[in-house]
Amino acid sequence: DLVLKLFYDVFTNKASAKSYSFINDLNVLIDICLRELLNKGEDKKYQIKVLMILGTLVINSDYRTQENLHKKTEILSVIKTLSDEATLNDDNNNNTNNTNNNTNYASTLKDKA
């Protein structure tokens, strides 16, 4: 959890997100986030933390300055899958927070690309 908090704290601040990472580092972190989101399907709290890191990384870092966005299609696919799962869960639990967050990350990535 401390490592997740560290990454979240670094990427939450735009200045630190841009100064502590290189494009290749960001691409590796995106690969790790995608892998973790796909591997930890049952642990929703962990999944939300990783999704928050991925979202702040995409929004605040130099990721979007790349000519070809690394794993853009995969990111959008994972977010859509998580959003669809959250929608199904929301229908059962009447909780819309996760769906809104997932959709906001996808919208940001699409708008900035």
Secondary structure, 3 states (H helix, E strand, C coil): CHHHHHHHHHHHCHHHHHHCCCHHHHHHHHHHHHHHHHHCCCCHHHHHHHHHHHHHHHHHCHHHHCCCCCCHHHHHHHHHHHHHHHHHHHHHHCCCHHHHHHHHHHHHHHHHC
